[in-house]
C-alpha cells in the first residue's frame, strides 16, 4: 500500500498528492508537526520539512520527492531543503529520491516521477457579471504577480474584474489599486469553491516564471476556461495563449485579450495527451521504486 504525503502547509504538494492518490492508487495525507507516518508500505514524502524527521524511521519505505525544477528551487531559496534530501539519501534514511523534473532526476541520480492529473469534479459555475479573469494562488516571486497584474490593467475593459484567492491581496493589493484594477479578493477558498470560481470566469492568468506542473492552469482547461500560460507551465500547450516571455507586459496583455472567448479544444487535447504520458511514466517509476 502506498501513501502520498506532504507537510500540511505545502498547498502545491498536497494538490499533487491528492491527484497522485486518485490516479495511481493509494492515499493522500497532510502531515502536521509531530505526526506519525500514515499506515502504508511505501511513503512518498513531498519536498522537505523538519516535521518529517519524526517519520523517517517509522517503518515504511520512504521515497523523498522533489517537485520543483532547479530554477524554481533557486527562485524560492529552497536549495537547503534539496540538500537535506540528498543527505538523507546518502545516509540511506530514505530509499530513493524522485523528481518531477526529468532533468533534475538525471543530474542528481534520482527517478523521474512526474505529476499526474485526476478528472475535475462536476461543479456549478459561480454566477458573475461582466468579464471575469482569475489570478489565483500564493504570491511567491516565481508567480510573476506584478507583470501579470500590469498586463491585466492594460487589457481590461470597464467591466473586467480580476479575481484573487490565497494571500495575494495581502502582498499586492496596493499594486492593484495603483494600476486602477478592479479586483475581488476571495481569500482562502476550499478546492471545490476554487473550481466553481474558475468555472464562472472567462479566462485565467498563469504566465508564471517556474512551475512543477501547473495544476491551476490544468483545472482551467478541464473546466473549459481559457488560460494564459508561459513555457514553464508543463501541463499543456495552450498555443496562442502561451507567452514566450512571461516578463513581457504587452505580450501577456495580448494573450489575455485573445483568451476571452478563445477556442481551447487543442489546448484541452494537449492536456489529455500530456496527462496520459505522465501517468504511464509515473506508474513505471512507482513500480521501480516499490520493488
RAZI-V95848 format. One record per residue. PHI is phi in degrees with one decimal (999 if undefined). PSI is psi in whole degrees, -180 to 180 (none if undefined). OMEGA is omega in degrees with one decimal (999 if undefined). Layout:
phi = (PHI/PHI)
psi = (PSI/PSI)
omega = (OMEGA/OMEGA)
This chain:
phi = (999/-111.3/-129.4/-109.6/-138.3/-150.0/-56.9/-59.8/-88.2/-97.2/-60.8/-64.2/-66.6/-65.8/-60.4/-60.2/-62.8/-62.9/-66.5/-61.9/-64.0/-68.5/-91.1/-99.1/92.5/103.8/-135.1/-116.7/-141.0/-101.4/-97.4/-88.4/-55.6/78.5/-70.9/-80.5/-64.9/-66.8/-62.7/-172.8/-94.5/-127.1/-117.1/-95.3/-100.1/-87.5/58.7/-143.5/-144.7/-54.9/-60.8/-68.8/-53.6/-69.7/-108.6/-61.1/-115.3/-80.0/130.9/-70.4/-68.2/-106.9/-106.3/-86.8/-113.4/-107.5/-84.9/-80.2/-59.8/-64.7/-61.2/-64.6/-58.0/-71.2/-61.5/-91.3/55.7/-107.9/-57.7/-63.5/-68.8/-64.2/-60.3/-63.5/-65.0/-64.8/-62.2/-65.1/-67.6/-62.7/-88.6/64.6/-84.3/-121.9/-72.7/-159.7/-109.3/-122.1/-128.2/-63.9/-89.5/-64.5/-64.5/-64.8/-60.6/-66.0/-67.0/-113.1/69.3/-112.6/-105.1/-79.0/-129.4/-76.4/-68.5/-119.9/-128.6/-85.2/-60.3/-76.7/-70.1/-69.1/-136.1/-89.0/-60.5/-67.5/-78.7/-136.1/-109.9/79.1/-101.9/-125.6/-128.5/-87.3/-148.2/-108.5/105.3/-85.9/-86.9/-71.5/-55.2/-66.8/-80.0/63.3/-67.6/-63.9/-64.1/-69.9/-66.1/-62.3/-65.6/-60.4/-59.5/-72.1/-85.2/-71.1/-91.0/-65.5/-105.1/-90.9/-130.1/-99.0/-107.4/-110.9/-145.3/90.7/-115.6/-66.9/-63.8/-60.6/-93.7/-123.2/-58.2/-62.8/-65.1/-61.2/-66.8/-61.6/-84.9/73.5/-80.1/-85.0/-141.5/-127.2/-100.2/-92.7/63.3/-79.5/-120.2/-63.7/-57.8/-60.4/-72.7/-61.1/-63.5/-63.7/-64.5/-56.9/-62.3/-87.2/-96.9/-91.7/-166.1/-134.2/-112.3/-149.1/-88.6/-89.4/-84.5/-156.7/-144.5/-74.1/-149.8/112.7/-64.2/-62.5/-62.3/-60.3/-68.1/-58.3/-64.8/-57.8/-89.6/81.1/-106.4/-61.4/-143.1/-82.9/-129.5/-122.4/-60.8/-70.2/-81.9/-92.7/-69.0/-162.2/-93.2/-95.5/62.0/-68.3/-90.9/-96.6/-92.7/-68.4/-121.9/-67.6/-88.3/-90.0/-58.5/-61.6/-65.0/-66.4/-63.3/-61.9/-63.7/-66.5/-60.0/-63.0/-67.0/-66.1/78.1/-69.7/-82.1/-113.4/-58.9/-67.1/-64.5/-68.4/-64.9/-61.8/-58.2/-65.5/-64.3/-69.2/-63.9/-64.7/-64.5/-62.8/-61.9/-62.9/-64.4/-65.5/-63.3/-66.2/-65.2/-66.1/-62.0/-67.3/-70.6/-85.3/-82.8)
psi = (134/146/140/125/155/156/141/-23/-2/89/-46/-40/-37/-39/-46/-43/-41/-44/-41/-45/-39/-37/-43/-9/161/-158/157/141/141/121/126/168/129/4/148/164/140/158/120/165/-34/128/117/111/123/134/-153/138/143/-24/-22/-20/-33/-19/-5/-32/26/-14/-47/156/127/127/118/124/126/118/-31/139/161/-33/-45/-38/-43/-45/-32/1/43/14/-33/-31/-45/-39/-39/-41/-39/-38/-44/-37/-43/-35/3/26/-16/149/-40/163/135/143/138/-37/124/-38/-42/-39/-44/-43/-33/14/37/-173/138/115/88/164/150/166/120/156/148/138/158/133/153/122/141/137/120/154/151/-157/127/134/133/149/86/164/-177/155/49/150/-36/-12/-7/46/-50/-42/-45/-35/-42/-38/-41/-45/-36/-38/-25/142/180/-21/19/141/137/128/122/151/162/-138/19/-37/-35/-38/-32/12/-40/-39/-42/-45/-40/-35/-1/26/134/121/156/129/116/-3/-152/129/144/156/-42/-38/-32/-46/-40/-39/-47/-48/-26/-6/166/-24/169/158/122/43/73/167/-30/142/149/-38/-60/54/-36/-44/-42/-42/-34/-50/-41/-36/4/20/123/147/135/129/176/172/-19/-22/111/-9/-28/158/113/15/-125/-11/1/125/136/-37/105/-11/-1/103/-46/-41/-42/-40/-43/-44/-37/-42/-42/-32/-31/115/11/150/117/25/-43/-39/-40/-36/-41/-41/-47/-41/-44/-36/-42/-42/-44/-39/-43/-43/-43/-40/-42/-39/-44/-36/-40/-43/-30/-12/none)
omega = (-177.4/175.8/175.4/-173.0/177.3/171.1/-172.6/-178.5/-177.2/-172.0/-178.0/178.7/177.4/175.7/178.9/179.9/-179.9/178.7/-179.5/-179.6/-178.3/-175.0/-170.7/-177.3/-178.4/-175.7/178.6/-173.9/170.1/-175.2/174.6/175.8/176.8/-178.3/175.5/176.1/175.8/178.9/-178.6/172.1/179.0/180.0/175.7/-176.9/-177.0/177.8/178.2/173.0/179.7/177.2/-179.1/180.0/-176.7/-176.0/-173.5/-176.1/-177.5/177.4/-177.2/172.5/-174.0/172.4/177.2/-174.8/177.3/-173.3/-168.3/162.0/-176.3/175.5/179.2/177.4/179.8/-178.8/-179.1/-178.4/-176.6/-178.1/-179.3/178.6/178.8/177.2/178.6/179.3/177.6/175.3/-179.0/177.4/-179.9/179.8/177.3/174.5/166.6/-174.8/-175.1/172.5/177.1/-176.3/171.0/-174.6/-176.7/179.6/177.7/178.5/179.6/-175.3/-171.3/173.5/179.6/179.6/178.0/179.7/-174.6/175.1/176.7/-172.1/175.1/176.1/177.0/176.4/176.5/178.3/172.4/-178.6/175.9/-179.8/-177.7/178.6/179.6/177.9/-172.0/-176.5/177.8/171.5/-164.2/175.2/-176.1/-172.8/177.3/-179.9/-178.5/-179.2/170.3/-171.7/-172.2/179.2/-176.3/175.7/177.4/178.0/176.8/179.9/179.6/-174.5/-165.5/168.8/-175.8/-178.6/-179.8/176.3/175.8/-175.8/-179.1/170.3/-174.5/-175.5/-175.1/-177.7/-179.9/-173.5/-170.3/179.5/178.8/177.6/177.6/-179.0/-178.9/-179.6/178.0/-179.1/170.5/-173.5/177.2/177.9/-179.9/179.9/178.2/179.1/169.0/-174.2/179.9/-180.0/173.3/-179.8/178.5/177.3/178.1/-176.4/-179.9/-177.0/-177.8/-178.5/177.2/175.6/177.7/179.0/-172.9/-179.3/178.1/178.1/170.6/-179.0/-179.3/-176.0/179.2/176.8/179.2/-178.9/173.0/-177.2/177.3/-177.8/176.9/-177.1/178.4/-178.8/176.8/-176.8/172.8/176.6/179.0/-179.6/-167.3/-171.4/-175.7/169.8/-177.2/172.5/-177.4/177.9/175.1/179.4/-178.9/-178.1/-177.9/176.2/-177.9/-177.8/-178.9/-179.5/178.5/179.1/178.4/179.2/179.9/176.2/178.6/-173.3/-176.9/-179.8/-176.2/171.8/-176.3/-179.4/-179.2/178.8/179.6/175.5/176.6/178.0/-178.8/-179.1/-179.3/178.2/178.9/179.0/178.7/179.9/179.4/178.7/-177.8/179.0/178.8/-179.8/-179.5/176.8/178.3/-175.8/-178.0/-175.0/999)
